[in-house]
């Protein structure tokens, strides 16, 4: 189980995900999920400015 959290001026978003696999696979998937979440945050920030 891996917990994620993103905080912005408009609020906080949290998620808990269960990734299957060994430690290496879980870490790799957690990093990928975290970066995708950050990318979504940046895209939302950009669309709010437009």
mmCIF entry with sequence, helices, sheets and N, C-alpha, C, O atoms, coordinates in Angstrom:
data_MODEL
# 
_entry.id   MODEL 
# 
_entity.id                         1 
_entity.type                       polymer 
_entity.pdbx_number_of_molecules   1 
# 
_entity_poly.entity_id                      1 
_entity_poly.type                           'polypeptide(L)' 
_entity_poly.nstd_linkage                   no 
_entity_poly.nstd_monomer                   no 
_entity_poly.pdbx_seq_one_letter_code       
;(UNK)(UNK)(UNK)(UNK)(UNK)(UNK)(UNK)(UNK)(UNK)(UNK)(UNK)(UNK)(UNK)(UNK)(UNK)(UNK)
(UNK)(UNK)(UNK)(UNK)(UNK)(UNK)(UNK)(UNK)(UNK)(UNK)(UNK)(UNK)(UNK)(UNK)(UNK)(UNK)
(UNK)(UNK)(UNK)(UNK)(UNK)(UNK)(UNK)(UNK)(UNK)(UNK)(UNK)(UNK)(UNK)(UNK)(UNK)(UNK)
(UNK)(UNK)
;
_entity_poly.pdbx_seq_one_letter_code_can   XXXXXXXXXXXXXXXXXXXXXXXXXXXXXXXXXXXXXXXXXXXXXXXXXX 
_entity_poly.pdbx_strand_id                 A 
# 
loop_
_entity_poly_seq.entity_id 
_entity_poly_seq.num 
_entity_poly_seq.mon_id 
_entity_poly_seq.hetero 
1 1  UNK n 
1 2  UNK n 
1 3  UNK n 
1 4  UNK n 
1 5  UNK n 
1 6  UNK n 
1 7  UNK n 
1 8  UNK n 
1 9  UNK n 
1 10 UNK n 
1 11 UNK n 
1 12 UNK n 
1 13 UNK n 
1 14 UNK n 
1 15 UNK n 
1 16 UNK n 
1 17 UNK n 
1 18 UNK n 
1 19 UNK n 
1 20 UNK n 
1 21 UNK n 
1 22 UNK n 
1 23 UNK n 
1 24 UNK n 
1 25 UNK n 
1 26 UNK n 
1 27 UNK n 
1 28 UNK n 
1 29 UNK n 
1 30 UNK n 
1 31 UNK n 
1 32 UNK n 
1 33 UNK n 
1 34 UNK n 
1 35 UNK n 
1 36 UNK n 
1 37 UNK n 
1 38 UNK n 
1 39 UNK n 
1 40 UNK n 
1 41 UNK n 
1 42 UNK n 
1 43 UNK n 
1 44 UNK n 
1 45 UNK n 
1 46 UNK n 
1 47 UNK n 
1 48 UNK n 
1 49 UNK n 
1 50 UNK n 
# 
_struct_asym.id          A 
_struct_asym.entity_id   1 
# 
_struct_conf.conf_type_id            HELX_P 
_struct_conf.id                      HELX_P1 
_struct_conf.pdbx_PDB_helix_id       AA1 
_struct_conf.beg_label_comp_id       UNK 
_struct_conf.beg_label_asym_id       A 
_struct_conf.beg_label_seq_id        23 
_struct_conf.pdbx_beg_PDB_ins_code   ? 
_struct_conf.end_label_comp_id       UNK 
_struct_conf.end_label_asym_id       A 
_struct_conf.end_label_seq_id        49 
_struct_conf.pdbx_end_PDB_ins_code   ? 
_struct_conf.beg_auth_comp_id        UNK 
_struct_conf.beg_auth_asym_id        A 
_struct_conf.beg_auth_seq_id         23 
_struct_conf.end_auth_comp_id        UNK 
_struct_conf.end_auth_asym_id        A 
_struct_conf.end_auth_seq_id         49 
_struct_conf.pdbx_PDB_helix_class    1 
_struct_conf.details                 ? 
_struct_conf.pdbx_PDB_helix_length   27 
# 
_struct_conf_type.id          HELX_P 
_struct_conf_type.criteria    ? 
_struct_conf_type.reference   ? 
# 
_struct_sheet.id               AA1 
_struct_sheet.type             ? 
_struct_sheet.number_strands   2 
_struct_sheet.details          ? 
# 
_struct_sheet_order.sheet_id     AA1 
_struct_sheet_order.range_id_1   1 
_struct_sheet_order.range_id_2   2 
_struct_sheet_order.offset       ? 
_struct_sheet_order.sense        anti-parallel 
# 
loop_
_struct_sheet_range.sheet_id 
_struct_sheet_range.id 
_struct_sheet_range.beg_label_comp_id 
_struct_sheet_range.beg_label_asym_id 
_struct_sheet_range.beg_label_seq_id 
_struct_sheet_range.pdbx_beg_PDB_ins_code 
_struct_sheet_range.end_label_comp_id 
_struct_sheet_range.end_label_asym_id 
_struct_sheet_range.end_label_seq_id 
_struct_sheet_range.pdbx_end_PDB_ins_code 
_struct_sheet_range.beg_auth_comp_id 
_struct_sheet_range.beg_auth_asym_id 
_struct_sheet_range.beg_auth_seq_id 
_struct_sheet_range.end_auth_comp_id 
_struct_sheet_range.end_auth_asym_id 
_struct_sheet_range.end_auth_seq_id 
AA1 1 UNK A 2  ? UNK A 8  ? UNK A 2  UNK A 8  
AA1 2 UNK A 11 ? UNK A 17 ? UNK A 11 UNK A 17 
# 
loop_
_atom_site.group_PDB 
_atom_site.id 
_atom_site.type_symbol 
_atom_site.label_atom_id 
_atom_site.label_alt_id 
_atom_site.label_comp_id 
_atom_site.label_asym_id 
_atom_site.label_entity_id 
_atom_site.label_seq_id 
_atom_site.pdbx_PDB_ins_code 
_atom_site.Cartn_x 
_atom_site.Cartn_y 
_atom_site.Cartn_z 
_atom_site.occupancy 
_atom_site.B_iso_or_equiv 
_atom_site.pdbx_formal_charge 
_atom_site.auth_seq_id 
_atom_site.auth_comp_id 
_atom_site.auth_asym_id 
_atom_site.auth_atom_id 
_atom_site.pdbx_PDB_model_num 
ATOM 1   N N  . UNK A 1 1  ? 0.850  -1.163 0.000   1.00 0.00 ? 1  UNK A N  1 
ATOM 2   C CA . UNK A 1 1  ? 0.000  0.000  0.000   1.00 0.00 ? 1  UNK A CA 1 
ATOM 3   C C  . UNK A 1 1  ? 0.903  1.235  0.000   1.00 0.00 ? 1  UNK A C  1 
ATOM 4   O O  . UNK A 1 1  ? 1.841  1.342  0.789   1.00 0.00 ? 1  UNK A O  1 
ATOM 5   N N  . UNK A 1 2  ? 0.592  2.156  -0.902  1.00 0.00 ? 2  UNK A N  1 
ATOM 6   C CA . UNK A 1 2  ? 1.366  3.395  -1.023  1.00 0.00 ? 2  UNK A CA 1 
ATOM 7   C C  . UNK A 1 2  ? 0.400  4.569  -0.962  1.00 0.00 ? 2  UNK A C  1 
ATOM 8   O O  . UNK A 1 2  ? -0.610 4.595  -1.666  1.00 0.00 ? 2  UNK A O  1 
ATOM 9   N N  . UNK A 1 3  ? 0.721  5.540  -0.112  1.00 0.00 ? 3  UNK A N  1 
ATOM 10  C CA . UNK A 1 3  ? -0.115 6.736  0.036   1.00 0.00 ? 3  UNK A CA 1 
ATOM 11  C C  . UNK A 1 3  ? 0.529  7.899  -0.694  1.00 0.00 ? 3  UNK A C  1 
ATOM 12  O O  . UNK A 1 3  ? 1.747  8.074  -0.665  1.00 0.00 ? 3  UNK A O  1 
ATOM 13  N N  . UNK A 1 4  ? -0.306 8.687  -1.348  1.00 0.00 ? 4  UNK A N  1 
ATOM 14  C CA . UNK A 1 4  ? 0.141  9.855  -2.094  1.00 0.00 ? 4  UNK A CA 1 
ATOM 15  C C  . UNK A 1 4  ? -0.636 11.068 -1.610  1.00 0.00 ? 4  UNK A C  1 
ATOM 16  O O  . UNK A 1 4  ? -1.773 10.944 -1.154  1.00 0.00 ? 4  UNK A O  1 
ATOM 17  N N  . UNK A 1 5  ? -0.028 12.226 -1.709  1.00 0.00 ? 5  UNK A N  1 
ATOM 18  C CA . UNK A 1 5  ? -0.722 13.458 -1.375  1.00 0.00 ? 5  UNK A CA 1 
ATOM 19  C C  . UNK A 1 5  ? -0.176 14.615 -2.177  1.00 0.00 ? 5  UNK A C  1 
ATOM 20  O O  . UNK A 1 5  ? 1.036  14.765 -2.335  1.00 0.00 ? 5  UNK A O  1 
ATOM 21  N N  . UNK A 1 6  ? -1.090 15.437 -2.685  1.00 0.00 ? 6  UNK A N  1 
ATOM 22  C CA . UNK A 1 6  ? -0.731 16.640 -3.419  1.00 0.00 ? 6  UNK A CA 1 
ATOM 23  C C  . UNK A 1 6  ? -1.478 17.796 -2.792  1.00 0.00 ? 6  UNK A C  1 
ATOM 24  O O  . UNK A 1 6  ? -2.700 17.751 -2.657  1.00 0.00 ? 6  UNK A O  1 
ATOM 25  N N  . UNK A 1 7  ? -0.753 18.829 -2.409  1.00 0.00 ? 7  UNK A N  1 
ATOM 26  C CA . UNK A 1 7  ? -1.378 20.000 -1.790  1.00 0.00 ? 7  UNK A CA 1 
ATOM 27  C C  . UNK A 1 7  ? -1.242 21.191 -2.722  1.00 0.00 ? 7  UNK A C  1 
ATOM 28  O O  . UNK A 1 7  ? -0.170 21.449 -3.268  1.00 0.00 ? 7  UNK A O  1 
ATOM 29  N N  . UNK A 1 8  ? -2.339 21.911 -2.896  1.00 0.00 ? 8  UNK A N  1 
ATOM 30  C CA . UNK A 1 8  ? -2.348 23.113 -3.718  1.00 0.00 ? 8  UNK A CA 1 
ATOM 31  C C  . UNK A 1 8  ? -3.018 24.227 -2.927  1.00 0.00 ? 8  UNK A C  1 
ATOM 32  O O  . UNK A 1 8  ? -3.496 24.015 -1.813  1.00 0.00 ? 8  UNK A O  1 
ATOM 33  N N  . UNK A 1 9  ? -3.047 25.393 -3.509  1.00 0.00 ? 9  UNK A N  1 
ATOM 34  C CA . UNK A 1 9  ? -3.737 26.504 -2.856  1.00 0.00 ? 9  UNK A CA 1 
ATOM 35  C C  . UNK A 1 9  ? -5.231 26.235 -2.724  1.00 0.00 ? 9  UNK A C  1 
ATOM 36  O O  . UNK A 1 9  ? -5.884 26.741 -1.812  1.00 0.00 ? 9  UNK A O  1 
ATOM 37  N N  . UNK A 1 10 ? -5.762 25.440 -3.636  1.00 0.00 ? 10 UNK A N  1 
ATOM 38  C CA . UNK A 1 10 ? -7.201 25.161 -3.619  1.00 0.00 ? 10 UNK A CA 1 
ATOM 39  C C  . UNK A 1 10 ? -7.574 23.955 -2.762  1.00 0.00 ? 10 UNK A C  1 
ATOM 40  O O  . UNK A 1 10 ? -8.760 23.680 -2.578  1.00 0.00 ? 10 UNK A O  1 
ATOM 41  N N  . UNK A 1 11 ? -6.593 23.236 -2.238  1.00 0.00 ? 11 UNK A N  1 
ATOM 42  C CA . UNK A 1 11 ? -6.925 22.113 -1.376  1.00 0.00 ? 11 UNK A CA 1 
ATOM 43  C C  . UNK A 1 11 ? -5.894 21.007 -1.411  1.00 0.00 ? 11 UNK A C  1 
ATOM 44  O O  . UNK A 1 11 ? -4.788 21.172 -1.927  1.00 0.00 ? 11 UNK A O  1 
ATOM 45  N N  . UNK A 1 12 ? -6.277 19.891 -0.858  1.00 0.00 ? 12 UNK A N  1 
ATOM 46  C CA . UNK A 1 12 ? -5.395 18.730 -0.747  1.00 0.00 ? 12 UNK A CA 1 
ATOM 47  C C  . UNK A 1 12 ? -6.081 17.532 -1.385  1.00 0.00 ? 12 UNK A C  1 
ATOM 48  O O  . UNK A 1 12 ? -7.283 17.328 -1.217  1.00 0.00 ? 12 UNK A O  1 
ATOM 49  N N  . UNK A 1 13 ? -5.312 16.752 -2.112  1.00 0.00 ? 13 UNK A N  1 
ATOM 50  C CA . UNK A 1 13 ? -5.803 15.513 -2.705  1.00 0.00 ? 13 UNK A CA 1 
ATOM 51  C C  . UNK A 1 13 ? -4.934 14.384 -2.166  1.00 0.00 ? 13 UNK A C  1 
ATOM 52  O O  . UNK A 1 13 ? -3.707 14.470 -2.194  1.00 0.00 ? 13 UNK A O  1 
ATOM 53  N N  . UNK A 1 14 ? -5.570 13.332 -1.677  1.00 0.00 ? 14 UNK A N  1 
ATOM 54  C CA . UNK A 1 14 ? -4.829 12.170 -1.199  1.00 0.00 ? 14 UNK A CA 1 
ATOM 55  C C  . UNK A 1 14 ? -5.355 10.919 -1.865  1.00 0.00 ? 14 UNK A C  1 
ATOM 56  O O  . UNK A 1 14 ? -6.529 10.833 -2.225  1.00 0.00 ? 14 UNK A O  1 
ATOM 57  N N  . UNK A 1 15 ? -4.477 9.959  -2.022  1.00 0.00 ? 15 UNK A N  1 
ATOM 58  C CA . UNK A 1 15 ? -4.832 8.665  -2.614  1.00 0.00 ? 15 UNK A CA 1 
ATOM 59  C C  . UNK A 1 15 ? -4.044 7.578  -1.909  1.00 0.00 ? 15 UNK A C  1 
ATOM 60  O O  . UNK A 1 15 ? -2.926 7.803  -1.445  1.00 0.00 ? 15 UNK A O  1 
ATOM 61  N N  . UNK A 1 16 ? -4.628 6.421  -1.836  1.00 0.00 ? 16 UNK A N  1 
ATOM 62  C CA . UNK A 1 16 ? -3.922 5.233  -1.366  1.00 0.00 ? 16 UNK A CA 1 
ATOM 63  C C  . UNK A 1 16 ? -4.088 4.169  -2.431  1.00 0.00 ? 16 UNK A C  1 
ATOM 64  O O  . UNK A 1 16 ? -5.208 3.823  -2.809  1.00 0.00 ? 16 UNK A O  1 
ATOM 65  N N  . UNK A 1 17 ? -2.968 3.653  -2.914  1.00 0.00 ? 17 UNK A N  1 
ATOM 66  C CA . UNK A 1 17 ? -2.997 2.657  -3.977  1.00 0.00 ? 17 UNK A CA 1 
ATOM 67  C C  . UNK A 1 17 ? -2.292 1.390  -3.524  1.00 0.00 ? 17 UNK A C  1 
ATOM 68  O O  . UNK A 1 17 ? -1.344 1.431  -2.739  1.00 0.00 ? 17 UNK A O  1 
ATOM 69  N N  . UNK A 1 18 ? -2.765 0.287  -4.025  1.00 0.00 ? 18 UNK A N  1 
ATOM 70  C CA . UNK A 1 18 ? -2.145 -1.008 -3.768  1.00 0.00 ? 18 UNK A CA 1 
ATOM 71  C C  . UNK A 1 18 ? -1.547 -1.499 -5.082  1.00 0.00 ? 18 UNK A C  1 
ATOM 72  O O  . UNK A 1 18 ? -2.270 -1.812 -6.028  1.00 0.00 ? 18 UNK A O  1 
ATOM 73  N N  . UNK A 1 19 ? -0.236 -1.560 -5.126  1.00 0.00 ? 19 UNK A N  1 
ATOM 74  C CA . UNK A 1 19 ? 0.461  -2.025 -6.317  1.00 0.00 ? 19 UNK A CA 1 
ATOM 75  C C  . UNK A 1 19 ? 0.915  -3.462 -6.073  1.00 0.00 ? 19 UNK A C  1 
ATOM 76  O O  . UNK A 1 19 ? 1.372  -3.799 -4.980  1.00 0.00 ? 19 UNK A O  1 
ATOM 77  N N  . UNK A 1 20 ? 0.788  -4.294 -7.084  1.00 0.00 ? 20 UNK A N  1 
ATOM 78  C CA . UNK A 1 20 ? 1.211  -5.687 -6.978  1.00 0.00 ? 20 UNK A CA 1 
ATOM 79  C C  . UNK A 1 20 ? 2.626  -5.840 -7.522  1.00 0.00 ? 20 UNK A C  1 
ATOM 80  O O  . UNK A 1 20 ? 3.039  -5.112 -8.425  1.00 0.00 ? 20 UNK A O  1 
ATOM 81  N N  . UNK A 1 21 ? 3.348  -6.777 -6.972  1.00 0.00 ? 21 UNK A N  1 
ATOM 82  C CA . UNK A 1 21 ? 4.684  -7.072 -7.450  1.00 0.00 ? 21 UNK A CA 1 
ATOM 83  C C  . UNK A 1 21 ? 5.694  -7.042 -6.319  1.00 0.00 ? 21 UNK A C  1 
ATOM 84  O O  . UNK A 1 21 ? 5.348  -6.871 -5.150  1.00 0.00 ? 21 UNK A O  1 
ATOM 85  N N  . UNK A 1 22 ? 6.958  -7.212 -6.701  1.00 0.00 ? 22 UNK A N  1 
ATOM 86  C CA . UNK A 1 22 ? 8.013  -7.150 -5.696  1.00 0.00 ? 22 UNK A CA 1 
ATOM 87  C C  . UNK A 1 22 ? 8.356  -5.688 -5.390  1.00 0.00 ? 22 UNK A C  1 
ATOM 88  O O  . UNK A 1 22 ? 7.788  -4.767 -5.978  1.00 0.00 ? 22 UNK A O  1 
ATOM 89  N N  . UNK A 1 23 ? 9.274  -5.499 -4.478  1.00 0.00 ? 23 UNK A N  1 
ATOM 90  C CA . UNK A 1 23 ? 9.613  -4.144 -4.019  1.00 0.00 ? 23 UNK A CA 1 
ATOM 91  C C  . UNK A 1 23 ? 10.024 -3.229 -5.175  1.00 0.00 ? 23 UNK A C  1 
ATOM 92  O O  . UNK A 1 23 ? 9.618  -2.068 -5.224  1.00 0.00 ? 23 UNK A O  1 
ATOM 93  N N  . UNK A 1 24 ? 10.821 -3.748 -6.094  1.00 0.00 ? 24 UNK A N  1 
ATOM 94  C CA . UNK A 1 24 ? 11.274 -2.940 -7.231  1.00 0.00 ? 24 UNK A CA 1 
ATOM 95  C C  . UNK A 1 24 ? 10.088 -2.499 -8.095  1.00 0.00 ? 24 UNK A C  1 
ATOM 96  O O  . UNK A 1 24 ? 9.998  -1.328 -8.465  1.00 0.00 ? 24 UNK A O  1 
ATOM 97  N N  . UNK A 1 25 ? 9.195  -3.406 -8.411  1.00 0.00 ? 25 UNK A N  1 
ATOM 98  C CA . UNK A 1 25 ? 8.028  -3.092 -9.251  1.00 0.00 ? 25 UNK A CA 1 
ATOM 99  C C  . UNK A 1 25 ? 7.123  -2.087 -8.546  1.00 0.00 ? 25 UNK A C  1 
ATOM 100 O O  . UNK A 1 25 ? 6.631  -1.146 -9.170  1.00 0.00 ? 25 UNK A O  1 
ATOM 101 N N  . UNK A 1 26 ? 6.903  -2.283 -7.251  1.00 0.00 ? 26 UNK A N  1 
ATOM 102 C CA . UNK A 1 26 ? 6.062  -1.351 -6.493  1.00 0.00 ? 26 UNK A CA 1 
ATOM 103 C C  . UNK A 1 26 ? 6.670  0.042  -6.493  1.00 0.00 ? 26 UNK A C  1 
ATOM 104 O O  . UNK A 1 26 ? 5.963  1.025  -6.718  1.00 0.00 ? 26 UNK A O  1 
ATOM 105 N N  . UNK A 1 27 ? 7.959  0.141  -6.245  1.00 0.00 ? 27 UNK A N  1 
ATOM 106 C CA . UNK A 1 27 ? 8.622  1.455  -6.258  1.00 0.00 ? 27 UNK A CA 1 
ATOM 107 C C  . UNK A 1 27 ? 8.520  2.115  -7.632  1.00 0.00 ? 27 UNK A C  1 
ATOM 108 O O  . UNK A 1 27 ? 8.227  3.306  -7.734  1.00 0.00 ? 27 UNK A O  1 
ATOM 109 N N  . UNK A 1 28 ? 8.761  1.344  -8.673  1.00 0.00 ? 28 UNK A N  1 
ATOM 110 C CA . UNK A 1 28 ? 8.694  1.887  -10.035 1.00 0.00 ? 28 UNK A CA 1 
ATOM 111 C C  . UNK A 1 28 ? 7.291  2.389  -10.351 1.00 0.00 ? 28 UNK A C  1 
ATOM 112 O O  . UNK A 1 28 ? 7.133  3.469  -10.919 1.00 0.00 ? 28 UNK A O  1 
ATOM 113 N N  . UNK A 1 29 ? 6.276  1.617  -9.989  1.00 0.00 ? 29 UNK A N  1 
ATOM 114 C CA . UNK A 1 29 ? 4.902  2.019  -10.246 1.00 0.00 ? 29 UNK A CA 1 
ATOM 115 C C  . UNK A 1 29 ? 4.486  3.212  -9.386  1.00 0.00 ? 29 UNK A C  1 
ATOM 116 O O  . UNK A 1 29 ? 3.736  4.077  -9.839  1.00 0.00 ? 29 UNK A O  1 
ATOM 117 N N  . UNK A 1 30 ? 4.970  3.256  -8.158  1.00 0.00 ? 30 UNK A N  1 
ATOM 118 C CA . UNK A 1 30 ? 4.660  4.389  -7.282  1.00 0.00 ? 30 UNK A CA 1 
ATOM 119 C C  . UNK A 1 30 ? 5.272  5.677  -7.817  1.00 0.00 ? 30 UNK A C  1 
ATOM 120 O O  . UNK A 1 30 ? 4.634  6.729  -7.777  1.00 0.00 ? 30 UNK A O  1 
ATOM 121 N N  . UNK A 1 31 ? 6.480  5.605  -8.307  1.00 0.00 ? 31 UNK A N  1 
ATOM 122 C CA . UNK A 1 31 ? 7.129  6.783  -8.891  1.00 0.00 ? 31 UNK A CA 1 
ATOM 123 C C  . UNK A 1 31 ? 6.369  7.244  -10.125 1.00 0.00 ? 31 UNK A C  1 
ATOM 124 O O  . UNK A 1 31 ? 6.114  8.436  -10.294 1.00 0.00 ? 31 UNK A O  1 
ATOM 125 N N  . UNK A 1 32 ? 6.011  6.303  -10.981 1.00 0.00 ? 32 UNK A N  1 
ATOM 126 C CA . UNK A 1 32 ? 5.266  6.656  -12.195 1.00 0.00 ? 32 UNK A CA 1 
ATOM 127 C C  . UNK A 1 32 ? 3.923  7.287  -11.837 1.00 0.00 ? 32 UNK A C  1 
ATOM 128 O O  . UNK A 1 32 ? 3.525  8.278  -12.449 1.00 0.00 ? 32 UNK A O  1 
ATOM 129 N N  . UNK A 1 33 ? 3.228  6.728  -10.859 1.00 0.00 ? 33 UNK A N  1 
ATOM 130 C CA . UNK A 1 33 ? 1.932  7.281  -10.448 1.00 0.00 ? 33 UNK A CA 1 
ATOM 131 C C  . UNK A 1 33 ? 2.103  8.685  -9.875  1.00 0.00 ? 33 UNK A C  1 
ATOM 132 O O  . UNK A 1 33 ? 1.313  9.583  -10.167 1.00 0.00 ? 33 UNK A O  1 
ATOM 133 N N  . UNK A 1 34 ? 3.127  8.866  -9.070  1.00 0.00 ? 34 UNK A N  1 
ATOM 134 C CA . UNK A 1 34 ? 3.382  10.168 -8.474  1.00 0.00 ? 34 UNK A CA 1 
ATOM 135 C C  . UNK A 1 34 ? 3.672  11.225 -9.542  1.00 0.00 ? 34 UNK A C  1 
ATOM 136 O O  . UNK A 1 34 ? 3.150  12.338 -9.476  1.00 0.00 ? 34 UNK A O  1 
ATOM 137 N N  . UNK A 1 35 ? 4.493  10.879 -10.510 1.00 0.00 ? 35 UNK A N  1 
ATOM 138 C CA . UNK A 1 35 ? 4.813  11.825 -11.587 1.00 0.00 ? 35 UNK A CA 1 
ATOM 139 C C  . UNK A 1 35 ? 3.591  12.130 -12.445 1.00 0.00 ? 35 UNK A C  1 
ATOM 140 O O  . UNK A 1 35 ? 3.420  13.266 -12.886 1.00 0.00 ? 35 UNK A O  1 
ATOM 141 N N  . UNK A 1 36 ? 2.744  11.140 -12.690 1.00 0.00 ? 36 UNK A N  1 
ATOM 142 C CA . UNK A 1 36 ? 1.503  11.385 -13.443 1.00 0.00 ? 36 UNK A CA 1 
ATOM 143 C C  . UNK A 1 36 ? 0.576  12.309 -12.660 1.00 0.00 ? 36 UNK A C  1 
ATOM 144 O O  . UNK A 1 36 ? -0.079 13.174 -13.241 1.00 0.00 ? 36 UNK A O  1 
ATOM 145 N N  . UNK A 1 37 ? 0.520  12.128 -11.354 1.00 0.00 ? 37 UNK A N  1 
ATOM 146 C CA . UNK A 1 37 ? -0.287 13.016 -10.520 1.00 0.00 ? 37 UNK A CA 1 
ATOM 147 C C  . UNK A 1 37 ? 0.236  14.437 -10.547 1.00 0.00 ? 37 UNK A C  1 
ATOM 148 O O  . UNK A 1 37 ? -0.545 15.387 -10.600 1.00 0.00 ? 37 UNK A O  1 
ATOM 149 N N  . UNK A 1 38 ? 1.542  14.589 -10.512 1.00 0.00 ? 38 UNK A N  1 
ATOM 150 C CA . UNK A 1 38 ? 2.148  15.918 -10.583 1.00 0.00 ? 38 UNK A CA 1 
ATOM 151 C C  . UNK A 1 38 ? 1.892  16.558 -11.942 1.00 0.00 ? 38 UNK A C  1 
ATOM 152 O O  . UNK A 1 38 ? 1.618  17.756 -12.022 1.00 0.00 ? 38 UNK A O  1 
ATOM 153 N N  . UNK A 1 39 ? 1.979  15.774 -13.005 1.00 0.00 ? 39 UNK A N  1 
ATOM 154 C CA . UNK A 1 39 ? 1.690  16.280 -14.343 1.00 0.00 ? 39 UNK A CA 1 
ATOM 155 C C  . UNK A 1 39 ? 0.240  16.740 -14.432 1.00 0.00 ? 39 UNK A C  1 
ATOM 156 O O  . UNK A 1 39 ? -0.033 17.792 -15.010 1.00 0.00 ? 39 UNK A O  1 
ATOM 157 N N  . UNK A 1 40 ? -0.681 15.985 -13.880 1.00 0.00 ? 40 UNK A N  1 
ATOM 158 C CA . UNK A 1 40 ? -2.089 16.393 -13.874 1.00 0.00 ? 40 UNK A CA 1 
ATOM 159 C C  . UNK A 1 40 ? -2.271 17.699 -13.118 1.00 0.00 ? 40 UNK A C  1 
ATOM 160 O O  . UNK A 1 40 ? -3.025 18.572 -13.546 1.00 0.00 ? 40 UNK A O  1 
ATOM 161 N N  . UNK A 1 41 ? -1.580 17.830 -11.995 1.00 0.00 ? 41 UNK A N  1 
ATOM 162 C CA . UNK A 1 41 ? -1.628 19.071 -11.226 1.00 0.00 ? 41 UNK A CA 1 
ATOM 163 C C  . UNK A 1 41 ? -1.162 20.249 -12.078 1.00 0.00 ? 41 UNK A C  1 
ATOM 164 O O  . UNK A 1 41 ? -1.818 21.290 -12.106 1.00 0.00 ? 41 UNK A O  1 
ATOM 165 N N  . UNK A 1 42 ? -0.038 20.094 -12.772 1.00 0.00 ? 42 UNK A N  1 
ATOM 166 C CA . UNK A 1 42 ? 0.480  21.177 -13.612 1.00 0.00 ? 42 UNK A CA 1 
ATOM 167 C C  . UNK A 1 42 ? -0.483 21.521 -14.737 1.00 0.00 ? 42 UNK A C  1 
ATOM 168 O O  . UNK A 1 42 ? -0.684 22.696 -15.044 1.00 0.00 ? 42 UNK A O  1 
ATOM 169 N N  . UNK A 1 43 ? -1.079 20.511 -15.353 1.00 0.00 ? 43 UNK A N  1 
ATOM 170 C CA . UNK A 1 43 ? -2.043 20.753 -16.425 1.00 0.00 ? 43 UNK A CA 1 
ATOM 171 C C  . UNK A 1 43 ? -3.271 21.483 -15.902 1.00 0.00 ? 43 UNK A C  1 
ATOM 172 O O  . UNK A 1 43 ? -3.786 22.377 -16.574 1.00 0.00 ? 43 UNK A O  1 
ATOM 173 N N  . UNK A 1 44 ? -3.747 21.121 -14.720 1.00 0.00 ? 44 UNK A N  1 
ATOM 174 C CA . UNK A 1 44 ? -4.897 21.802 -14.126 1.00 0.00 ? 44 UNK A CA 1 
ATOM 175 C C  . UNK A 1 44 ? -4.571 23.240 -13.786 1.00 0.00 ? 44 UNK A C  1 
ATOM 176 O O  . UNK A 1 44 ? -5.407 24.126 -13.962 1.00 0.00 ? 44 UNK A O  1 
ATOM 177 N N  . UNK A 1 45 ? -3.368 23.481 -13.301 1.00 0.00 ? 45 UNK A N  1 
ATOM 178 C CA . UNK A 1 45 ? -2.956 24.843 -12.979 1.00 0.00 ? 45 UNK A CA 1 
ATOM 179 C C  . UNK A 1 45 ? -2.918 25.703 -14.240 1.00 0.00 ? 45 UNK A C  1 
ATOM 180 O O  . UNK A 1 45 ? -3.340 26.860 -14.229 1.00 0.00 ? 45 UNK A O  1 
ATOM 181 N N  . UNK A 1 46 ? -2.409 25.126 -15.318 1.00 0.00 ? 46 UNK A N  1 
ATOM 182 C CA . UNK A 1 46 ? -2.317 25.859 -16.579 1.00 0.00 ? 46 UNK A CA 1 
ATOM 183 C C  . UNK A 1 46 ? -3.717 26.170 -17.126 1.00 0.00 ? 46 UNK A C  1 
ATOM 184 O O  . UNK A 1 46 ? -3.957 27.273 -17.617 1.00 0.00 ? 46 UNK A O  1 
ATOM 185 N N  . UNK A 1 47 ? -4.631 25.210 -17.044 1.00 0.00 ? 47 UNK A N  1 
ATOM 186 C CA . UNK A 1 47 ? -5.981 25.434 -17.574 1.00 0.00 ? 47 UNK A CA 1 
ATOM 187 C C  . UNK A 1 47 ? -6.741 26.447 -16.722 1.00 0.00 ? 47 UNK A C  1 
ATOM 188 O O  . UNK A 1 47 ? -7.597 27.161 -17.245 1.00 0.00 ? 47 UNK A O  1 
ATOM 189 N N  . UNK A 1 48 ? -6.451 26.527 -15.424 1.00 0.00 ? 48 UNK A N  1 
ATOM 190 C CA . UNK A 1 48 ? -7.106 27.510 -14.559 1.00 0.00 ? 48 UNK A CA 1 
ATOM 191 C C  . UNK A 1 48 ? -6.643 28.922 -14.883 1.00 0.00 ? 48 UNK A C  1 
ATOM 192 O O  . UNK A 1 48 ? -7.388 29.880 -14.679 1.00 0.00 ? 48 UNK A O  1 
ATOM 193 N N  . UNK A 1 49 ? -5.435 29.057 -15.380 1.00 0.00 ? 49 UNK A N  1 
ATOM 194 C CA . UNK A 1 49 ? -4.885 30.377 -15.711 1.00 0.00 ? 49 UNK A CA 1 
ATOM 195 C C  . UNK A 1 49 ? -5.423 30.900 -17.042 1.00 0.00 ? 49 UNK A C  1 
ATOM 196 O O  . UNK A 1 49 ? -5.432 32.107 -17.286 1.00 0.00 ? 49 UNK A O  1 
ATOM 197 N N  . UNK A 1 50 ? -5.866 29.992 -17.887 1.00 0.00 ? 50 UNK A N  1 
ATOM 198 C CA . UNK A 1 50 ? -6.333 30.397 -19.232 1.00 0.00 ? 50 UNK A CA 1 
ATOM 199 C C  . UNK A 1 50 ? -7.737 30.913 -19.200 1.00 0.00 ? 50 UNK A C  1 
ATOM 200 O O  . UNK A 1 50 ? -8.278 31.292 -20.239 1.00 0.00 ? 50 UNK A O  1 
# 
